[in-house]
């Protein structure tokens, strides 16, 4: 029914690895806050995300 070649599996594996290595919106926000306001702002953003996510588990 489906005929998967090595090219299909290589493309899939490459896409999966790149998606797993790319930073998410949380990291982008933390880096943005750090660049804009310095290390203190970056840690505040990180702490805010951590405390906001703790209730989701």
MDTraj code that builds the backbone (N, CA, C; nanometers):
import mdtraj as md
import numpy as np

residues = "UNK UNK UNK UNK UNK UNK UNK UNK UNK UNK UNK UNK UNK UNK UNK UNK UNK UNK UNK UNK UNK UNK UNK UNK UNK UNK UNK UNK UNK UNK UNK UNK UNK UNK UNK UNK UNK UNK UNK UNK UNK UNK UNK UNK UNK UNK UNK UNK UNK UNK UNK UNK UNK UNK UNK UNK UNK".split()
xyz = np.array([
    [0.0823, -0.1187, 0.0000],
    [0.0000, 0.0000, 0.0000],
    [0.0872, 0.1258, 0.0000],
    [0.1704, 0.1400, 0.1027],
    [0.2626, 0.2528, 0.1085],
    [0.4029, 0.2027, 0.0777],
    [0.4706, 0.2724, -0.0088],
    [0.6054, 0.2315, -0.0462],
    [0.7026, 0.3404, -0.0007],
    [0.7597, 0.3222, 0.1177],
    [0.8512, 0.4203, 0.1728],
    [0.9943, 0.3853, 0.1339],
    [1.0633, 0.4812, 0.0797],
    [1.2026, 0.4589, 0.0414],
    [1.2939, 0.5208, 0.1474],
    [1.4203, 0.5046, 0.1279],
    [1.5185, 0.5623, 0.2193],
    [1.5088, 0.7146, 0.2207],
    [1.4771, 0.7737, 0.1073],
    [1.4619, 0.9190, 0.1000],
    [1.3478, 0.9679, 0.1898],
    [1.2365, 0.8954, 0.1939],
    [1.1250, 0.9334, 0.2806],
    [1.1655, 0.9282, 0.4274],
    [1.2311, 0.8194, 0.4674],
    [1.2717, 0.8048, 0.6070],
    [1.3781, 0.9078, 0.6458],
    [1.4685, 0.9383, 0.5560],
    [1.5715, 1.0386, 0.5834],
    [1.5093, 1.1771, 0.5988],
    [1.4142, 1.2093, 0.5135],
    [1.3453, 1.3378, 0.5235],
    [1.2681, 1.3483, 0.6539],
    [1.1971, 1.2425, 0.6893],
    [1.1219, 1.2413, 0.8142],
    [1.2136, 1.2557, 0.9353],
    [1.3224, 1.1811, 0.9373],
    [1.4153, 1.1870, 1.0502],
    [1.4782, 1.3256, 1.0617],
    [1.5152, 1.3855, 0.9500],
    [1.5727, 1.5206, 0.9515],
    [1.4737, 1.6217, 1.0069],
    [1.3486, 1.6150, 0.9616],
    [1.2464, 1.7072, 1.0107],
    [1.2204, 1.6866, 1.1598],
    [1.2162, 1.5617, 1.2045],
    [1.1922, 1.5328, 1.3460],
    [1.3042, 1.5867, 1.4339],
    [1.4275, 1.5691, 1.3911],
    [1.5424, 1.6186, 1.4691],
    [1.5420, 1.7709, 1.4746],
    [1.5182, 1.8357, 1.3619],
    [1.5175, 1.9824, 1.3597],
    [1.4050, 2.0402, 1.4451],
    [1.2889, 1.9779, 1.4430],
    [1.1780, 2.0268, 1.5257],
    [1.2065, 2.0081, 1.6742],
    [1.2741, 1.9018, 1.7105],
    [1.3063, 1.8793, 1.8514],
    [1.4187, 1.9696, 1.9005],
    [1.5074, 2.0121, 1.8114],
    [1.6177, 2.0981, 1.8528],
    [1.5816, 2.2468, 1.8528],
    [1.4764, 2.2839, 1.7838],
    [1.4408, 2.4257, 1.7757],
    [1.3811, 2.4736, 1.9078],
    [1.4165, 2.5951, 1.9494],
    [1.3641, 2.6460, 2.0759],
    [1.2163, 2.6811, 2.0634],
    [1.1467, 2.6660, 2.1715],
    [1.0046, 2.6975, 2.1735],
    [0.9798, 2.8428, 2.2085],
    [0.8543, 2.8809, 2.2208],
    [0.8213, 3.0196, 2.2505],
    [0.8684, 3.0645, 2.3893],
    [0.8767, 2.9726, 2.4847],
    [0.9244, 3.0092, 2.6181],
    [1.0699, 3.0563, 2.6137],
    [1.1528, 2.9798, 2.5440],
    [1.2941, 3.0156, 2.5346],
    [1.3106, 3.1457, 2.4577],
    [1.2323, 3.1631, 2.3518],
    [1.2400, 3.2875, 2.2752],
    [1.2013, 3.4071, 2.3625],
    [1.0999, 3.3910, 2.4465],
    [1.0594, 3.4989, 2.5368],
    [1.1688, 3.5292, 2.6387],
    [1.2270, 3.4260, 2.6970],
    [1.3329, 3.4457, 2.7965],
    [1.4528, 3.5153, 2.7329],
    [1.4930, 3.4712, 2.6150],
    [1.6062, 3.5347, 2.5473],
    [1.5759, 3.6801, 2.5114],
    [1.4531, 3.7071, 2.4695],
    [1.4144, 3.8441, 2.4380],
    [1.4184, 3.9342, 2.5604],
    [1.3680, 3.8848, 2.6710],
    [1.3694, 3.9631, 2.7947],
    [1.5119, 3.9848, 2.8446],
    [1.5960, 3.8831, 2.8288],
    [1.7356, 3.8964, 2.8691],
    [1.8073, 3.9996, 2.7833],
    [1.7833, 3.9956, 2.6529],
    [1.8480, 4.0920, 2.5631],
    [1.7982, 4.2337, 2.5889],
    [1.6729, 4.2471, 2.6232],
    [1.6142, 4.3796, 2.6439],
    [1.6495, 4.4378, 2.7813],
    [1.6442, 4.3530, 2.8859],
    [1.6595, 4.4063, 3.0205],
    [1.7743, 4.3512, 3.1012],
    [1.8521, 4.2616, 3.0442],
    [1.9660, 4.2073, 3.1165],
    [1.9342, 4.0760, 3.1863],
    [2.0335, 4.0294, 3.2596],
    [2.0243, 3.8992, 3.3257],
    [1.9113, 3.8939, 3.4284],
    [1.8921, 4.0015, 3.5002],
    [1.7872, 4.0046, 3.6023],
    [1.6486, 3.9872, 3.5402],
    [1.6244, 4.0534, 3.4297],
    [1.4956, 4.0393, 3.3599],
    [1.4797, 3.8984, 3.3028],
    [1.5881, 3.8414, 3.2544],
    [1.5830, 3.7055, 3.2029],
    [1.5471, 3.6044, 3.3098],
    [1.6070, 3.6183, 3.4275],
    [1.5735, 3.5281, 3.5373],
    [1.4304, 3.5496, 3.5852],
    [1.3837, 3.6737, 3.5845],
    [1.2445, 3.6998, 3.6232],
    [1.1480, 3.6348, 3.5249],
    [1.1776, 3.6432, 3.3967],
    [1.0931, 3.5795, 3.2955],
    [1.0957, 3.4281, 3.3115],
    [1.2138, 3.3715, 3.3350],
    [1.2271, 3.2273, 3.3535],
    [1.1486, 3.1819, 3.4762],
    [1.1609, 3.2545, 3.5857],
    [1.0897, 3.2188, 3.7076],
    [0.9388, 3.2296, 3.6870],
    [0.8951, 3.3318, 3.6157],
    [0.7525, 3.3472, 3.5871],
    [0.6966, 3.2322, 3.5051],
    [0.7734, 3.1875, 3.4067],
    [0.7286, 3.0746, 3.3250],
    [0.7262, 2.9477, 3.4080],
    [0.8272, 2.9275, 3.4897],
    [0.8306, 2.8071, 3.5739],
    [0.7137, 2.8043, 3.6710],
    [0.6840, 2.9152, 3.7348],
    [0.5741, 2.9151, 3.8316],
    [0.4386, 2.9031, 3.7612],
    [0.4269, 2.9581, 3.6435],
    [0.3023, 2.9463, 3.5695],
    [0.2768, 2.8059, 3.5170],
    [0.3828, 2.7343, 3.4873],
    [0.3701, 2.5993, 3.4337],
    [0.3570, 2.4933, 3.5428],
    [0.3871, 2.5266, 3.6663],
    [0.3883, 2.4242, 3.7709],
    [0.2496, 2.3651, 3.7957],
    [0.1441, 2.4404, 3.7701],
    [0.0097, 2.3892, 3.7934],
    [-0.0456, 2.3076, 3.6771],
    [0.0287, 2.2990, 3.5643],
    [-0.0227, 2.2285, 3.4479],
    [0.0060, 2.0789, 3.4503],
    [0.0912, 2.0333, 3.5406],
    [0.1308, 1.8915, 3.5403],
    [0.0260, 1.8015, 3.5933],
])
top = md.Topology()
chain = top.add_chain()
for i, resn in enumerate(residues, 1):
    res = top.add_residue(resn, chain, resSeq=i)
    for name in ("N", "CA", "C"):
        top.add_atom(name, md.element.get_by_symbol(name[0]), res)
traj = md.Trajectory(xyz[None], top)
